[in-house]
Amino acid sequence: MLSPCCEYTAKIVDNTVLGAGIAKIDGCAVFINGAVKGDVCRFVITEAKKNFAVGKLIEIISEGNVRILPDCPLFESCGGCTLRHIKEEYEAAIKENTVRSAFSKAGLREVNVNPTVMPCVVRYRNNVQLHFDKDGNSGFYEESSNTVCPLTKAGCAVIPKVLEDIGIASSVICKEQKLPFPEKLALRLSTDGNVSIAVTYDDNIAGCEKLADELTCRFQCITGVSAKSSGDSSYTSIRGERYLETTLCSLRFRVSPEAFFQVNYEGAELLFAKVTEYAERCKFTHCADLYCGTGVIGMILASRYRDARFTGVEINPEAVEDAKRNAEMNRIGNIDFYCGDAARFAAENKPELVIVDPPRRGLSDRMIEVIKDISPENVIYVSCNPFTLARDVKKLCGFGYKIYEVTPVNMFPRTGHVECVVSLTRGFDNELRERINCAVAYKENERILCNIN
């Protein structure tokens, strides 16, 4: 066991998805923030446990070949982008390995995990949540704190320039006009370049009209401003349109301030292309899109498979109303939406294809039991948490499902998050099994060759 306060020099052999370098000392893994694979570092042990230790970086003696200069001036202070100091191809490998490790820890070792699908890594967020500090400066919370890291004109590498400009201008307007500072400022950008703003205040929204007038005067792209106090569940329209219209996968979507919508348009299109690919190998007449939000996945598939019937299920009533309007706007007549409990709907309707896209905590035990009972031929699981995903897939495999394929999608480049799509099937024929075995063997040979080289 390593001792705290002792100094060591070692080569970094890997990185975690949260950006920490990993060194091995006497067989013990040491996690060191700021270190990158290939670096030779000097560090001091700050915490020692039975199976691992934490080190503090003192000096990088020599740099590894996957290290790059961060392209964001807020990198060290913000903490949101944990992988901004490494090359893109290594980030892709880290996320693929994170997903493979999650499945391995769940007891699923021979899984066909594809290479990570990689969209653009800069200015990709179309939706940002800004907070204000006591001096009225707007920015993001620093990692694991309520301390605001203020936006600067030097630029945040994650958000589009127009959202950054609006965030900084909001702070300036509140200071100049002596207006109350919002608790939170949510900015959403459409594919057309339009922006909607949703403002949350601690108490009342009395200062919002002046802020809305100033912002809409300075930024012609702003199509609407809504506001609410922190105790309210929905926003009130203050200026312009309450909704923002945007395009995704050639369909038009109207999104309300309360509803979730994908924050990375390019990443979302790549993700949904993989969902569509998996759906193409399924035979079904009825598909249930559970946890459907504003109905994006269901509508994309319904517009492609006009002879099949689709149902989107979502518990958020505002999102369901958005989904209904979106289906009507896109003239998609073979999809309906149900506001209520997803497990109950699935149990009562027994679709042949089930698509689930749950929150980070994964599927409830009840939903797992429902899928077991109704036994759809195919399940497509979209997840933002590879560990709860692997846990749930392990349970489903216990009910006769087999994993066709797992695809990581880098929906949040340069951060510690990775999205996944998994295709599960009961119809696991010999030809499909052979293709998967070949793919797994090929990747294992690649790994061995890389280690030799």
Residue pairs with C-beta under 8 A, 6 or more apart in sequence:
1 28
1 48
1 50
2 8
2 25
2 26
2 28
2 30
2 45
2 48
2 53
3 45
3 48
4 45
4 46
4 47
4 48
5 44
5 45
6 44
6 45
7 42
7 43
7 44
7 45
7 58
8 23
8 25
8 30
8 42
8 43
8 44
8 45
8 55
9 40
9 41
9 42
9 43
9 61
10 23
10 24
10 25
10 30
10 40
10 41
10 43
11 23
11 38
11 39
11 40
11 41
12 21
12 22
12 23
12 32
12 35
12 36
12 37
12 38
12 39
12 40
12 41
12 64
13 22
13 23
13 24
13 37
14 21
14 22
14 37
15 21
15 22
15 35
15 36
15 37
15 83
15 86
15 90
15 94
16 22
16 31
16 94
16 416
17 82
17 83
17 94
17 95
17 98
17 416
17 418
18 82
18 416
19 33
19 82
19 83
19 85
19 86
19 416
20 31
20 32
20 33
20 35
21 31
21 32
21 33
21 34
21 35
21 36
21 37
21 39
21 41
22 29
22 30
22 31
22 32
23 29
23 30
23 32
23 35
23 41
23 43
23 55
24 30
25 53
28 51
28 52
28 53
29 51
29 52
29 53
30 43
30 45
30 52
30 53
30 54
30 55
31 52
31 53
31 54
31 55
32 41
32 43
32 54
32 55
32 56
32 57
33 56
33 57
34 57
34 85
35 41
35 43
35 57
35 60
36 63
36 64
36 66
36 67
36 85
36 86
37 64
37 66
37 86
37 90
38 63
38 64
38 65
38 66
38 67
39 60
39 61
39 62
39 63
39 64
39 67
40 60
40 61
40 62
41 57
41 58
41 59
41 60
41 61
42 57
42 58
42 59
42 61
43 55
43 56
43 57
43 58
44 55
44 56
44 58
45 53
45 54
45 55
46 54
46 55
46 56
47 53
47 54
48 54
66 86
66 87
66 90
67 85
67 86
67 87
68 85
68 86
68 87
69 85
70 76
70 81
70 84
70 85
71 84
71 122
71 157
72 78
72 81
72 84
72 155
72 156
72 157
72 158
73 152
73 154
73 155
74 140
74 149
74 151
74 152
74 154
74 156
74 157
75 81
75 84
75 85
75 157
77 142
77 149
78 139
78 140
78 142
78 143
78 149
78 156
79 142
79 143
79 144
79 149
80 140
80 143
80 158
80 415
81 157
81 158
81 414
81 415
82 414
82 415
82 416
83 91
83 94
83 414
83 415
83 416
84 157
84 414
86 94
88 118
88 121
88 413
91 116
91 118
91 121
91 410
91 413
91 414
92 115
92 116
92 118
92 410
93 116
95 116
95 408
95 410
95 418
96 113
96 114
96 115
96 116
96 408
98 386
98 408
98 418
99 113
99 386
99 406
99 408
99 418
99 420
100 111
100 113
102 386
102 387
102 389
102 390
103 109
103 111
103 113
103 386
103 390
103 393
103 406
104 111
105 387
105 390
106 387
106 390
106 391
106 393
106 394
107 394
108 390
108 393
108 394
108 397
108 403
110 440
111 403
111 406
111 440
112 403
112 404
112 405
112 406
112 436
112 439
112 440
112 443
113 406
113 407
113 408
113 443
114 405
114 406
114 407
114 408
115 408
116 408
116 409
116 410
116 418
117 270
117 271
117 274
117 407
117 408
117 409
117 410
118 410
118 413
119 264
119 266
119 267
119 270
119 410
119 411
119 413
120 266
120 413
121 410
121 413
121 414
122 157
122 158
122 413
123 157
123 158
123 159
123 160
123 161
124 158
124 264
124 265
124 266
124 267
124 413
125 158
125 159
125 160
125 163
125 263
125 264
126 160
126 188
126 189
126 190
126 246
126 262
126 263
126 264
126 265
127 186
127 187
127 188
127 189
127 261
127 263
128 140
128 158
128 159
128 163
128 167
128 186
128 187
129 140
129 184
129 185
129 186
130 138
130 139
130 140
130 151
130 167
130 170
130 184
130 185
130 186
130 187
131 138
131 139
131 140
131 141
131 146
131 148
131 183
131 184
131 185
132 138
132 148
132 171
132 174
132 181
132 182
132 183
132 185
133 139
133 147
133 148
133 150
136 171
136 174
136 175
136 181
137 148
137 150
137 151
137 171
138 148
138 150
138 151
138 167
138 168
138 170
138 171
138 185
139 148
139 149
139 150
139 151
139 167
140 148
140 149
140 151
140 156
141 147
141 148
141 149
142 148
142 149
150 171
151 164
151 167
151 168
151 171
152 168
153 168
155 161
155 164
156 164
157 414
158 414
159 167
160 189
162 189
162 193
162 195
162 219
162 221
163 187
163 189
163 195
165 219
166 187
166 195
166 197
166 215
166 219
166 222
167 185
167 187
169 214
169 215
169 218
169 219
170 182
170 185
170 211
170 215
171 181
173 179
173 211
173 214
173 215
174 180
174 181
174 182
174 207
174 211
177 210
177 211
177 214
179 207
179 210
179 211
180 201
180 206
180 207
182 199
182 200
182 201
182 208
182 211
183 200
183 201
183 202
183 230
184 199
184 200
185 197
185 198
185 199
185 200
186 197
186 198
186 199
186 200
186 257
187 195
187 196
187 197
188 195
188 196
188 197
188 198
188 244
188 255
188 257
188 261
189 195
190 196
190 244
190 245
190 246
190 247
191 246
191 247
191 248
191 265
192 245
192 246
192 247
193 221
194 221
194 222
194 223
194 244
194 245
195 219
195 221
195 222
195 223
195 244
196 222
196 223
196 224
196 225
196 226
196 241
196 243
196 244
196 257
197 212
197 215
197 222
197 224
197 225
197 226
198 225
198 226
198 227
198 228
198 235
198 257
199 205
199 208
199 211
199 212
199 225
199 226
199 227
199 228
199 238
200 227
200 228
200 229
200 230
201 207
201 208
201 227
201 228
201 229
201 230
202 229
202 230
203 229
203 230
204 229
205 227
205 228
205 229
205 236
205 238
208 225
208 227
208 238
209 238
209 239
211 225
212 225
212 227
212 238
212 239
213 239
215 222
215 225
216 222
216 225
216 239
216 240
222 240
223 240
223 241
223 244
224 237
224 239
224 240
224 241
224 242
224 243
224 244
225 237
225 238
225 239
225 240
226 235
226 236
226 237
226 238
226 242
226 257
227 235
227 236
227 238
228 234
228 235
228 236
233 258
234 257
234 258
234 318
235 242
235 256
235 257
235 258
242 256
242 257
243 254
243 255
243 256
243 322
244 254
244 255
245 252
245 253
245 254
245 255
246 252
246 253
246 255
246 261
246 265
247 253
248 262
248 265
248 268
248 269
248 272
248 296
248 300
249 269
249 272
249 296
249 300
251 296
251 299
251 300
251 303
251 326
251 330
252 326
252 329
252 330
253 261
253 294
253 296
253 322
253 326
254 322
254 325
254 326
254 329
255 261
255 294
255 322
256 318
256 319
256 321
256 322
258 316
258 318
258 319
259 293
259 294
259 316
259 318
259 319
259 322
260 293
260 294
260 316
260 319
261 293
261 294
261 296
262 268
262 271
262 296
262 411
263 411
263 412
264 411
264 412
264 413
267 409
267 410
267 411
267 412
267 413
267 419
268 296
268 411
270 409
271 382
271 409
271 411
271 419
271 421
272 296
272 297
272 300
274 407
274 409
274 421
275 297
275 300
275 301
275 355
275 380
275 382
275 421
276 300
276 301
276 304
278 378
278 380
278 404
278 405
278 421
278 423
279 287
279 301
279 305
279 353
279 355
279 380
281 378
281 404
281 423
282 352
282 353
282 377
282 378
282 380
282 425
283 352
283 377
284 308
284 351
284 352
284 353
284 377
284 378
285 308
285 309
285 352
286 308
286 309
286 310
286 311
286 349
286 351
286 352
286 353
287 298
287 301
287 305
287 308
287 309
287 310
287 311
287 351
287 352
287 353
287 354
287 355
288 310
288 311
288 313
288 345
288 346
288 349
288 351
288 353
288 354
288 355
289 295
289 297
289 298
289 301
289 310
289 311
289 312
289 313
289 355
289 357
290 313
290 342
290 345
290 346
290 354
290 355
290 356
290 357
290 358
290 367
291 313
291 314
291 342
291 356
291 357
291 358
291 359
292 298
292 312
292 313
292 314
292 319
292 323
292 337
292 357
293 314
293 316
293 319
293 323
293 357
294 319
294 322
294 323
294 326
295 312
295 314
295 319
295 322
295 323
295 326
295 327
295 335
295 337
297 355
297 357
297 382
298 310
298 311
298 312
298 323
298 335
298 355
299 310
299 312
299 323
299 326
299 327
299 330
299 332
299 335
301 308
301 310
301 355
302 308
302 310
302 327
302 332
302 334
302 335
303 330
303 332
305 334
306 334
307 334
308 334
309 334
309 335
309 336
310 334
310 335
310 336
311 335
311 336
311 337
311 338
311 345
311 349
311 351
312 320
312 323
312 335
312 336
312 337
312 338
313 337
313 338
313 340
313 342
313 345
313 346
314 320
314 323
314 337
314 338
314 339
314 342
315 339
315 340
315 341
315 342
316 339
317 339
320 337
320 338
320 339
323 337
324 337
327 333
327 335
327 337
338 345
342 356
342 367
343 364
343 366
343 367
343 369
343 370
346 354
346 367
346 370
346 371
346 374
347 370
347 373
347 374
350 374
350 376
351 374
351 376
352 376
352 377
352 378
353 376
353 377
353 378
353 379
353 380
354 371
354 374
354 376
354 378
354 379
354 380
355 379
355 380
355 381
355 382
356 363
356 367
356 379
356 380
356 381
356 382
357 381
357 382
357 383
358 367
358 383
359 384
360 384
360 385
360 388
361 385
361 388
362 383
362 385
362 388
362 389
362 391
362 392
363 371
363 388
363 392
368 392
368 395
368 396
371 379
371 396
371 399
372 396
372 399
375 399
375 400
375 426
377 425
377 426
377 427
378 423
378 424
378 425
378 426
378 427
379 396
379 401
379 423
379 424
379 425
380 421
380 422
380 423
380 424
381 389
381 392
381 393
381 420
381 421
381 422
381 424
382 419
382 420
382 421
383 389
383 419
383 420
383 421
383 422
384 411
384 417
384 419
386 408
386 418
386 420
389 420
389 422
393 401
393 403
393 422
393 424
396 424
397 403
397 424
400 426
401 424
401 425
401 426
402 424
402 425
402 426
402 428
403 422
403 423
403 424
404 423
404 424
404 425
404 428
404 432
404 436
405 422
405 423
405 436
406 420
406 421
406 422
407 420
407 421
407 422
408 418
408 419
408 420
409 418
409 419
409 420
409 421
410 418
410 419
411 417
411 418
411 419
412 418
412 419
425 432
